[in-house]
């Protein structure tokens, strides 16, 4: 999917480029980051990064690199896994450890919500967070999502079954918060 560039006060949210391979590998390859992501292997190799970036161009998902505008450096990723049959998408995101706790995830997620509802015409955007990842759950609440439930021991990550907390926002709710 061809993704546009979205700009916020501090971030440029753009397509991944091959020049991002080493930064992507360095940031997402950290155990603390991979521990909170379902689909990211650990260890994460440079070939994993290269394959991800190459597949992003052909993917039906909207996959974005999150770049700090002031320094033009990659700090994370965000995306929408779109289901056009039921105009909805799953929101997913991650940031490198040095960028945690500074509001970047909330800023990027707000921009991608706007893109999803206003440009793509989605009706619903949902996300999940591992039960132990309360900072991510806080981001989802900050962007207006409501917790809809918990899928108990829904995923197996590194030999442990983990609860998934489920969140969502509808287009009408998003319009009211603007």
C-alpha positions in Angstrom: 0.0 0.0 0.0 1.3 3.5 -0.9 1.2 5.5 2.4 1.2 9.3 2.6 3.5 11.3 4.8 1.7 12.6 7.9 3.2 15.5 9.9 2.6 16.4 13.5 4.2 19.0 15.7 7.2 16.8 16.4 6.9 13.8 14.1 7.0 12.9 10.4 5.1 9.7 9.8 6.1 8.3 6.5 6.8 5.1 4.5 9.7 2.9 5.6 12.8 3.2 3.4 15.7 0.9 2.9 17.9 3.5 4.6 15.9 2.7 7.8 17.2 -0.9 8.0 20.0 -0.4 10.5 17.9 1.9 12.7 15.0 -0.4 12.6 17.2 -3.4 13.5 18.8 -1.5 16.4 15.5 -0.1 17.8 13.1 -3.0 17.5 15.7 -5.7 18.2 15.9 -4.7 21.8 14.3 -7.3 24.1 12.2 -4.8 26.0 10.6 -3.7 22.7 10.1 -7.2 21.3 8.6 -8.3 24.6 5.5 -6.1 24.0 5.0 -7.0 20.3 3.2 -10.2 19.2 4.6 -10.4 15.6 8.3 -9.4 16.2 10.8 -12.2 16.6 13.7 -11.9 19.0 16.5 -11.8 18.2 15.6 -9.5 15.3 18.1 -9.5 12.5 19.1 -6.9 9.8 17.6 -9.4 7.3 14.3 -9.3 9.3 14.4 -5.5 9.0 15.1 -5.5 5.3 12.4 -8.1 4.6 9.9 -6.1 6.6 10.7 -2.9 4.7 10.5 -4.6 1.3 7.2 -6.3 2.2 5.8 -3.0 3.4 5.6 -1.8 -0.2 3.4 -4.7 -1.2 1.4 -5.0 2.0 -2.3 -4.1 2.2 -1.5 -2.7 5.6 -0.6 1.0 6.1 2.8 0.7 7.6 4.5 3.9 8.7 8.0 4.8 10.0 7.8 7.3 12.9 10.6 9.9 12.5 11.6 12.7 14.9 11.3 15.8 12.7 13.9 17.8 14.5 16.7 15.3 13.9 15.3 13.3 11.0 15.8 10.0 12.8 13.7 6.9 13.0 12.2 6.3 16.5 9.5 3.7 15.9 6.8 2.4 13.7 3.0 2.5 13.5 0.4 1.0 11.2 -3.1 0.0 10.3 -4.0 -3.5 9.3 -7.1 -2.7 7.2 -10.1 -4.9 6.7 -12.0 -3.2 3.8 -14.9 -5.7 3.9 -15.9 -4.2 7.3 -14.3 -0.8 7.1 -12.2 -1.3 10.2 -8.5 -1.6 11.0 -6.2 -2.8 13.8 -3.8 -0.1 15.1 -0.3 -1.3 16.1 2.7 0.7 17.1 6.1 0.6 18.8 8.8 3.0 19.8 12.5 2.5 20.6 13.3 2.5 24.3 15.0 5.9 24.3 11.7 7.4 23.1 9.4 5.9 25.7 7.4 8.2 28.0 7.7 11.4 25.9 4.2 11.4 24.2 5.5 10.3 20.8 3.2 7.2 20.7 0.1 9.3 21.5 1.1 11.9 18.9 1.7 9.3 16.2 -1.5 7.3 17.0 -3.6 10.5 16.9 -2.3 11.3 13.4 -2.9 7.7 12.2 -6.5 7.7 13.7 -7.2 10.9 11.7 -5.8 9.4 8.6 -7.9 6.2 9.1 -11.2 8.0 9.7 -10.9 11.0 7.5 -8.9 9.7 4.5 -9.6 6.0 4.5 -13.2 6.3 5.7 -12.9 3.6 8.3 -15.8 3.0 10.7 -13.8 1.4 13.5 -10.2 1.3 14.6 -9.2 -1.2 17.3 -6.1 -2.2 19.1 -4.8 -4.6 21.7 -2.2 -4.4 24.4 -0.6 -7.1 26.5 -2.1 -6.9 30.0 1.3 -6.1 31.6 1.9 -3.3 29.1 0.0 -0.5 30.9 1.9 2.3 29.2 0.4 1.1 25.9 -3.0 0.8 27.4 -2.7 4.4 28.6 -1.8 5.6 25.1 -5.0 3.9 23.7 -7.1 5.6 26.4 -5.5 9.0 25.6 -6.4 8.8 22.0 -10.1 8.1 22.9 -10.3 4.4 22.7 -12.5 2.5 25.1 -11.6 -0.8 26.7 -14.0 -3.4 25.4 -12.8 -6.4 27.2 -10.0 -8.8 27.9 -9.1 -11.9 26.0 -7.8 -14.1 28.8 -4.5 -16.0 28.0 -5.1 -15.3 24.3 -1.6 -15.3 23.1 1.6 -17.4 23.7 4.7 -15.2 24.0 8.0 -16.7 24.9 6.4 -19.6 26.6 3.8 -17.7 28.6 0.1 -17.2 27.9 -0.8 -13.5 28.1 -4.0 -11.7 28.4 -4.9 -9.2 25.7 -6.8 -6.0 26.6 -9.0 -4.9 23.7 -9.7 -1.3 22.9 -11.6 0.5 20.1 -12.9 3.8 18.8 -15.7 4.4 16.3 -15.7 7.1 13.7 -18.6 9.0 15.5 -16.7 8.9 18.8 -13.6 10.2 17.1 -15.6 13.1 15.5 -17.0 14.0 18.9 -13.6 14.2 20.5 -12.2 16.5 17.9 
